[in-house]
């Protein structure tokens, strides 16, 4: 879902995009709870609940980064492929 800052409305642009944004928001909330000092937090994604503790903070942060990257790729904000250009001194 895309958030419209002007009037505060959520507008569903695409189901997949909305699902990824909801997942990212849930993960961000779980990270915030752990950073606030809560010892254990529960994260529910696609009907499955998983409990995370303080020791899992790095894993949650990586999950959030991966989810946001997937969302950006899906929305076309950057391509899903990487290109490396190399050249030699002889021009090959």
C-alpha positions in Angstrom: 0.0 0.0 0.0 1.2 3.5 -0.7 0.9 6.1 2.0 -0.4 9.4 0.9 1.2 12.0 3.3 -1.2 14.8 2.3 -4.5 13.3 3.6 -3.2 10.4 5.6 -5.0 7.7 3.5 -3.6 4.3 2.6 -4.2 3.5 -1.0 -3.7 -0.1 -2.2 -1.8 0.1 -5.4 -1.1 -3.6 -5.8 -1.8 -6.7 -3.7 1.8 -7.9 -3.8 3.2 -4.5 -3.0 0.7 -4.1 -0.2 1.7 -7.5 1.3 5.4 -6.6 1.2 4.7 -3.3 2.9 2.7 -4.9 5.6 5.4 -7.5 6.2 8.1 -4.7 6.3 5.9 -2.7 8.8 5.4 -5.8 11.0 9.2 -6.5 11.0 10.0 -2.9 11.8 7.5 -3.0 14.7 9.1 -6.2 16.1 12.6 -4.6 15.8 11.3 -1.5 17.6 9.9 -3.6 20.4 13.2 -5.4 20.9 15.1 -2.1 20.9 12.7 -0.6 23.4 13.8 -3.4 25.9 11.1 -6.0 25.4 12.8 -9.4 25.8 10.6 -11.4 23.3 8.4 -10.2 20.4 6.0 -12.2 18.2 6.0 -11.6 14.5 3.1 -13.0 12.3 3.6 -13.2 8.6 1.3 -15.1 6.3 -0.6 -16.7 9.2 2.6 -18.1 10.8 3.7 -16.7 14.2 7.4 -16.7 15.2 8.8 -15.4 18.4 12.1 -13.5 18.3 14.3 -12.6 21.3 17.1 -10.0 21.8 19.6 -12.4 20.3 17.6 -12.4 17.0 17.8 -8.7 16.5 20.5 -8.9 13.7 18.4 -11.6 11.9 15.3 -9.4 12.1 17.2 -6.4 10.7 18.5 -8.5 7.8 14.9 -9.8 7.2 13.7 -6.2 7.1 16.4 -5.2 4.7 15.7 -8.1 2.4 11.9 -7.4 2.5 12.5 -3.7 1.6 14.8 -4.7 -1.2 12.2 -7.1 -2.6 9.6 -4.4 -2.3 11.8 -1.9 -4.2 12.5 -4.4 -6.9 8.8 -5.2 -7.2 8.0 -1.6 -7.5 10.7 -1.1 -10.1 12.7 1.4 -8.0 15.9 -0.5 -8.9 16.5 -3.5 -11.1 16.9 -7.0 -9.6 20.0 -7.7 -11.6 23.5 -6.3 -11.1 25.9 -5.5 -13.9 29.7 -5.4 -13.6 31.7 -3.8 -16.4 35.3 -4.8 -16.8 37.8 -3.9 -19.4 41.4 -4.8 -20.1 44.3 -2.7 -21.1 43.9 -4.1 -24.6 40.3 -3.1 -24.9 38.7 -6.4 -24.6 
